Amino acid sequence: MTTSFRVEHDSMGEIKVPADALWGAQTQRAVQNFRISGRPLPRAFIGALGLVKQAAARANRSLGLLDERVAQAVAAAAAEVAAGQHDAQFPLDVFQTGSGTSSNMNANEVVAALASRRLGSSVHANDHVNMCQSSNDVIPTAIHLSAALTVRRELIPALGHLRITLERKEGEVAGIVKTGRTHLMDAMPVTLAQELSGWRTQIENGVARLESVEPRLLALAQGGTAVGTGINAHADFGRRFCAELSALTGLAFVPARNYFEALAAQDTAVELSGQLRVIAVSLMKIANDLRWMNSGPLAGLAEIALPALQPGSSIMPGKVNPVIPEATTMVAAQVIGNDTAITVAGQSGNFQLNVMLPVIADNLLESIHLLASVARALADSAIAGFKVNEARIAEALERNPILVTALNPVIGYEKGAAIAKKAYAEGRPIREVAAQMTDLPREQLARLLDPAELTSGGIKGGGGGGG
């Protein structure tokens, strides 16, 4: 802890600020007021604030509002913030003023201090760095910007990696037929590749959902200033700002169609969070299937063996647990919880402003980051390396009485049910019991009850396709 201070002032008077801090009076007041969680806003959000200040300085320079030298100094300082060179100068708690004004002023003060050093003369946090801006449009813009960048740079590539891993695994297990399950009970056979294709499609749909929300995510509040009217901003500022930000990021940002909506509501953040929740539910399903398939190795299904990554018990030697799927389910639970927080926060738009913006930013970015990280872990440390217990799968498949379903078109449902019950009660293969209880030749039974053939669907032995 520093014992050296300097005195700064703002509209409320003087306040002591640590001598080595780049921030000023307004940030210091927030440091002292919001000692709540000890958790600062995410790096991605701080980086987005830097990009906002950089794009704003460039836009104001192009509009002739900001002196060339001042604009260059502000833009260069903001670029350093965007690059993460000054993250320690952003200490403010997530749980702060609901508009995020404290964090906006934190960015303004830090950028102003850096720009002043660079320029050799005073740069003002409000008059220069915050020109044509308000916290009320900066923070919603930073939420959209940080989310759009992290989805594009982290989550979509991670989900793409998981999809490719699943597709590759489908090829490896293409010829393996297993017992399907509904209600956790034996059902008609499927191939392992068919089962994995369902998982892969969940991930592909998740990416499509993310891409569907992007047009609204790329529409920014910047230019609406305090209440959506654009007071104290050049009429062309929003458009110029988006052009500069697009040049900096490579994403096609545009001014919001309606600034009043962009400031007063956080519907797009709520929508994106909902898509993240769906992806979390998909990952939960995949992880739980993996846990069931891996269960055992003696008393469970034991269809597969996940990679052994670490000892599973402090008391039971030799025990190995499905740790990556377990971590995945915990991430899914956290994302679902974050979505609830974002949903509640999204309801807190009163008249011209939402006043739970920092918690929306924090939860949204945490969800994106967690899903990206765990998707790669699931791909690399669980799916890519699991081994199939073909003998165990074949044994269960051979004794599955539900295979008799394929005989329904030939012998009828009731006769099939009687065969299934007898096979199950006596623990005998379904072909053997069917041969005993029907007059169908064994060759025909073998063809009708071939598990691999049954995975292709259609009507077997009757007058329909796939016989």
N, C-alpha and C positions, 0 to 999 in steps of 0.2 A: 504494500500500500504506500502510495506516495505521501509525503508529508509537506510537499511544496505545492503551493497554490498560486493562481493568478485570479484577479477579480475581473469578471465579465458583467455586462449588464444587458437587460432586455427591457421590454415595456413595463415589467413588474418591478424593476430595480436591479440592484447589484447582487451577485452570487459568486461564491468561490468555486473555481473549476481547477481540477488537477493541472499542474503546470505543463505536463507532457501530453495532455489531451488535445486532440485536434478539434473537438467539439466545443460548443459555446454554452451560453446561459440556458437556452431553452432545453437543450439536451440534458444539461446537468439537473435541471428541475425534474425532468422525467426520470433520470437515474434515481433521484431521491424519493420520488413519489411512487414509483412502481417497483418496489422490492417484493415481488410476488412469487414468481416461479424460478427465477435465476436462469431462465432459458431465453436466449436471444432469438430473433427472427432468423430463418434459414439463410444460408449463404446465397442460394439462388435468388432470394428476394432482395438481399442487399446488392447483389450484382445487378438486378433489374433496376433498382433505384439509381445506381451509377449510370446505367444506360439511358434512363429517362433524363437525367441531368445533362448527359452528354448530347443527346439528340435535341433537347430543348435549347441548349446553348448554340448549337449549329443552326437550328431553325430561327432563333432570334437574331443571329448574325445575318442570315440570308434575308430576313425581313427588314434589316437595317435598324433594329431596335437595340442591339448590343454592340458596343465598340469591338472592333476586330481583335484587338489584343486581349481584352477582357474575355471575349468569347472563346478565343483559342486557349487561354489559361484555364477557364472553367471546363471546357471540353476535355482538355488533357488531364486535369485533376479527376474529373468524373470517370474517365477511362481507367484510371488507376483503381478507383473504387470498384468499377465493374469487373476488373480483372482480379479482384480479391487481395489487393496489396495492403488494404487498410481495414480488414475485417475487425480487428481488435478495437477500432474506433466506433463500433456500432454495438454498444452494450445493452441497449434498451430491451426490456422485458416484452415478451409476446403480449402479456396482459397489461395493456396500457390504454391510453385514450382510444375510443372505438373508431375514430376516423383515421388513426395512424398518423396524426399530425406530429406527434413526437418523433416518429421515425423519419418523416419527411424533413423536419427541421434538423434532425441528426445528420441526414445526408446533405442538406443545404449548408450547415455549419462546417462539416468536414471538408466538403468540396471548396467552400469559400476560403478556408484556412490554407488548403493546399494550393489553390489558385493564387492567393495573396503571396505566398512564398515564391511561386513560380514567376509572378509578374513583378514582384518587388514593390507593390503598392496594394492598398486595401481593396478587396473584393467583398461585396456585401452579400450575406446569405439570402436575404429576402429580395433585395432590389435587383441583384444580378443573377444569382444561381436559381432563384425561384421565379424569375421573370415569366409572365404569362401563364403561371401555374398556381394551383391551390393544392393543399393536401387532399382535398376532396376529389380531385381528378388524378393526382399523381399516384395515390395508393391503389385505387381500382385499376389504373393502368399497369402498375407494377405487379399486381396480382395476375392479370391476364398475360403480361409479358413473361413473367417468371414461369408460369404454368405452361405456356405455349413452348417456351424453350426447353424446359425439362421433359415435357412429353415427347417433343421431337428428338432431343439429343439423348435421352436416357431410356424412357419407357418403351417407345415404339421399337427402337433397335433391340432392346432386351426381349420383348415379346417376339420379335422376328427371329432372334436366336433360339428361343424356346420352340417356336414353330418348326424351324429347320431341324432341330434336334429330334423332335417328335416324328417328323417326316422321315428322317434317316432311320430312326428306330423301327418305324413301320416296315421299312424295307428289310431290316434285319430279321423281323419276326413274321414275315409275310405268310409262311406256310403253317403256322401253328394255330390249331383249332382248340378252343377251350369252352368250358361250360359258361354260358351266359347266366346272368343273375338279375332277377327283378324281385323287389321286396327282400333283398339279401337271400333269396331262395333260388334253387336251381331252376334254370330256364333253358330255352333252346340255345344251341351252340352259336358262337361267333368266333371269328378269327381274332387273334390278339391284335393284328393290324387294324381290323375294323374298330376294335375298342379304342386304340390309340388315335384313330382318325377322328373319333368323336372329340377327344381332348384337343386335337390340333384345330378342329373347326371352332371350338370354343375360343381358342386364342386368336384365330383369324377374325372371328366376329368381334372380339374385343378391340383389335386394332381398327376395324372398320368403325366401331362406335367412337373411338377417339378421333378418327379422321372426320367423322360427321359433325363433331362439335367445333372443330377448328375454325370455320368461318366466323362464328360468333366470338371465339376466343381472340381472334385477330382484330376484332373491332374494339377500339380503345376509347376510354373516357376523356383522354387528354384534349383539352380545348374547352371543356365545359366549366372549368375553374370552380367557383364556390358552390353554385346551386344548379348549374346546367345552362345558364344563359351566356357563359363565356365572358363575364365581366372582367375587365383588366387584361384581356388577352386579345391580340390581333385577330381579326376575323379569319385570316388564313393560317393561323398558328397550328391548329389541329392537323390540317392537311400537310403542312410543311414538316411538322413534327413526325408524323407517320412515315413520310418519305425518308427522313433522316434515319429513323429507327429501323426501317426496312433495309436501308443501305448498311447499317451496322450489324444486323442480325441475319439477313438473308430471308426473313419471313415477310410476307406481304401484309403488313399492318395497314389498317384504314381507320379513319375517324368513325366513331359510333354513329349509327343512323339517327339516334336520338340521345343527346347528352343527358336528358333528364332521367331516362331509364338507366343509363350507364352509371350514374352517380347514386341514384336512389335504390337500385336493386342490384343483387348479385346473382341473378338467375343463371348466368352462364357458368359461374363457379359452382353453383349447386348442380347444374346439369353435368358438368365435367366430373364432379365428385360422384354423381350417380353412375356414370360410366366406369369410374374407377372401382366403385362398389361391385358392379357386375363382374369386372375382371377378377376382383378378390374372390367372389363367389365361385367363379370358374376355377381358379387356382385351388380353392378349398376342396372342390369336388375332385380334381385331379389328385391332389395330395392324399385325400382320404381313400380314394381307390388304390393308390400305391400302397398305403398302409395296410389295407385289407389284403391285397394280393401278396404282400410281403409277410403277413402275419404267420407266426409259428416260431421256429421252423418245423415243429412236430405237431403241435395242437391247433395250428391255424390253417389257412388256405395254402400257404407256402407255394404259390404259383410262380413267384419270382423271388430273387434275393437281391435286395438293394445293396449298393456298395457299403462295405463295413468301414465306417469313418472314425469311430471312437468307441471305447468301452461304454456299455450301456447301463452299468449298475455299479454302485459303490460296495455292494454286498454280494451280488450274484455273479461269480466269475463266468466269463464266456458270453454274457448277454450282450447283444448288439441291437440297438434301437434305430427306428427310421427317423433320424434326427432332422434331416432336411425337409421331408414332408411335414414334420411337426412344426418346424420353424415357419414353414409356408402357411400352415393353418393359423398360427399366431399372428403373422402379418395380415392375413385376411381378416381376422377378428379386429385388429387395430384399424384397418382401413374402413371396415364397416362402422366402427365406432367413430372414426373421424368424419365419416359421411353424415352421421347423426348430428355431430357438432356443427358441421357446415350447414346442414339443413336448418337447424335452429338459428344459426347466425344469419342465414339468408333471409329469415323472416323479420330480421331486425332493421329493415329499411323503413325509417319514419320520415314521411314527406320527401325531402330532397336528398337524403343521405342515409346510407347504411352505416351503422355505428358498431359493427363487430368485425371490421375489416382485418385487423391483425390476426385474429384467431382463424379466419377463413384462409388467409395466406399460409399460416403455419401448418394447419391440418391438410390443406390441399397439397402443399409441396412435400410434406412427410409421406402422404399416401403415394404420390408419384414415385418418390425415391425408394420407398420400401418395396413397392411392386416391381420396380425395375431390378432392384438388387436380388430379390428372392426369385424372380423369374429365371435369372441367370444361374443362381444356385441350384434351383430345381432341375434345370436343363443339364448342367455340367456334373452335379454331384449326386443325382438320383436317376434321371431318365437315361442319360447317355450310357451309364455303366451297369444297369441292372441285368442280371442273368435270369434266364427262364428255366424253370424246373419242368422240363417237358414230360418226364416220367410221371410226376405228380399230376400234371394237367391231364395226361392221357388216361390215367387210372380213374380219375373222377369223371371224365367224359364218358368212358366206357360203361360206367355204372349209372349214368344219369337217366332216370326213368322218364324224364320229360321229353326225351327223344321220340317217344311214342306219338307225340303231336303230329309228326310227319305221316302217320298212318291214318289220321282222321278222314282224309278223302276216300280211303279204301275200306276201312272197317267201321268208321263212325266214332263219334266222341265217347259214347258210353263204353263201348268195347275197349277203346284205348285207355280210358280211365281205369278199368278193371285190370288191364295188363300192367299199367304203371304202379298201381297199388300193390299188386302181387310181387312185382320186381323189387319194389322198395322194401316190402315186408320181409322178403326172403333174401335180400342182398344179392340178387342175381342180375346179370346183364340183361338189358331190355330185349336184345335180339333173341336170347335163349327163351325167355318167357313168351315172347310174341310167337315164336315158332311153335311152342307148345299149345298156345291158346287160339291160334288161327290156322287156316289151311294154306297160308301163303308160303310159297317155296322159300327156302333159306336164301337162295340167290337174290330173289326179289326183296326179301327183308334186308339183306346186306346193302342192296342198292338204295332202298328207301330210307334206311337208318344210317347211312354214311354221314358222319358229322360234318365232314368237309363239304359235301354236297348240300347239306342243310343250311350252310352259311350263305348260300347264294339266293335264298328266298324262293318264292314261287310255290306252286301246288305240286306236291310230289305224288306220283302214282295215279293222279287223276287226269282230268282233261284240261289242265291249265299249263301255263308257262313254267319252265324249269323242271319238268318231270324226270 
